[in-house]
């Protein structure tokens, strides 16, 4: 018996080509509409040019098909295709122009930009990128990560950080927060400049002298961070260890590898000692990720996540957050997790009821609050300008924009416009600014 392969005739090939063209049009159109999306950060330098080149190719192919058609009915399809590719090109140009306009407006500074800018902590590609922002008071801090230390030694990094702080002093501005994400173990973004340390959970393998060893751990890490000019670390993780492996695919959070324990008392004990060790070296610890990721089913890097539990049901999860901040003066990072029992509309990072009613009033927490990265999917889905406005309106002190630094311009532009139009409560923002001033005045009593 002879095997007969299917014969793809001209009509089948035509339909295949149409399907491929439609797919390319859809993909290009979505990419153009979401130009400079954080998920496309890896191709940022080519993104606009590639879309324009593909669009031009599509228009030229459509024109060739239009000229080859013999009757007007056959010319309709390539004509529509050419118009669609033209629309992709115009959308690309429009989105690029809108971004450039926002960037230009931010760099012009002004009262609103400077007032809102003090609340932003930004990642960056090169120190030269943030120097004008630091000098003009358009940022409150910088985030140092892997991209900033590649191929460089400690002395170079320290010199660049010191130069930025000197710009601030010369301009009569408070120092910059210089942040790192050096938890130890899996998350160690400044290694090898900062020596590798095991996760804090490994301290539990030897139960004796836990407090002392955790404090020495924090002191050693703080000394290495301070040597780079870093004054705030986004650690410790005080989320409780999940009871079991997540049923969802955890590609980014990897919480089980980063937590200390499932026992709140033990987490609070080790994290407090660690935080005191950091603080002894002039590095502010930051507990994360409130309201706690231990029970969530979803990755806030990608999607919105809800935790449908009451504050009473979360009491044990919240014990380390309350205890460590009281004992160490640590800042607190707010995750992009929605607590419907507190605020059904917005995640913790943007929730006025959670920040004002729960944390500020009920807990009497008067320390610094910082959002998790606003580039994360659970926040960016609101629009990063809207996310920034809502976080500042809630009374959050610092907004982190680390992974994709270009998004800072969109976020600050939106925040400044929100402040001018009254979308950001003036009293809450003023209280937040006062907390930042008190923090720096306490660290610099001669100022």
Helices and strands as residue ranges (DSSP letters): H 10-33, G 38-43, H 44-68, H 72-107, H 111-117, E 120-122, H 127-135, E 141-143, H 146-149, H 154-170, E 177-180, E 182-184, E 187-188, G 200-205, H 210-226, E 232-233, G 255-257, H 264-280, E 286-290, E 305-306, H 315-328, E 331-334, E 337-338, G 348-350, H 352-352, I 353-362, E 369-371, H 377-380, H 384-394, E 399-401, H 407-421, H 426-443
